[in-house]
Amino acid sequence: MDLSQDPREPDPRATIADLLAFYAEAGVDAALDDAPVDRFAESAAERSAVRAAPRPAAASPNTASPGAATARRETARAPAPPPASAAPPPPDRAAADAREAAASTPDLDALRVLLERFDGCPLKLTATRLVFADGNPQARLMLVGEAPGREEDIEGKPFVGRSGKLLDLMLAAIGIDRSTAYIANVVPWRPPGNRTPTPQETAICLPFIRRQIELANPDVLVCLGGPSAQTLLGIKDGITKARGRWMEYDTGTRRIAALATFHPAYLLRTPLGKRMVWRDLLAIERKLAETRPEAG
Ligand code: URA
């Protein structure tokens, strides 16, 4: 027991623990600044300051003044500016780099390695790890969500948290599990605090998920939630209007049947939506049966 603590005062440790628990429940688990900071502008300014700085004359020790020597020592102690490569390139450049790099990957393993090395998306700086995919890349069904959450970021696999458990139940209802489905996200790095990815972050990641779908080459593609459907199927409708309607997704080499349905995270908040999702699941089951390749 802490005898210095006045028993009438609330224990400050309990208060801090409660506050932390509240933050965790609210999904606030990343320390951010109060106001947004444009890191692209900062790094561009740093680079031009480095370029604009006069180069020190290569003075000999005999001719340099004592003041200059002190200044040199100060400079030596100052932290070096970050190398230009430490900051992600501007979003347009990064998206162009992503398109070119993704197109050159021959298979899913190469795509994963490429993403591990790709530094063009600023989300990589705050995420713990890449969340590439889970399930069977040979499966005939592929499901794509929006972006990883906290649990996914820790485990490095998509849909392993609460909404992932519900997704597993939904798939089990039509006899599918992770050995018969392939699962990924539009954005493979967790946005801090589970915020929505920005349009720039999504644009940078889009060539990678498009290539991932093309290489996995499923017979049926399911977009989980509005952002995934809008990004991949190019629709403007919200998910309530778009769900349950068969569309076509063009991989560039083939057109495949695509359907949008509610995201499991939405169903956790709105259980009534499960009735509509059940219809979507039955439609997916039928489509898989209809498109089954002939045996032999
Ligand atoms: N939500 C998503 O969209 N993807 C995940 O992997 C987890 C939650």
Boltz pocket constraint, residues with backbone or C-beta under 6 A from the ligand:
constraints:
  - pocket:
      binder: B
      contacts: [[A, 145], [A, 146], [A, 147], [A, 148], [A, 149], [A, 152], [A, 157], [A, 158], [A, 159], [A, 160], [A, 161], [A, 163], [A, 164], [A, 184], [A, 185], [A, 224], [A, 265]]
      max_distance: 6.0
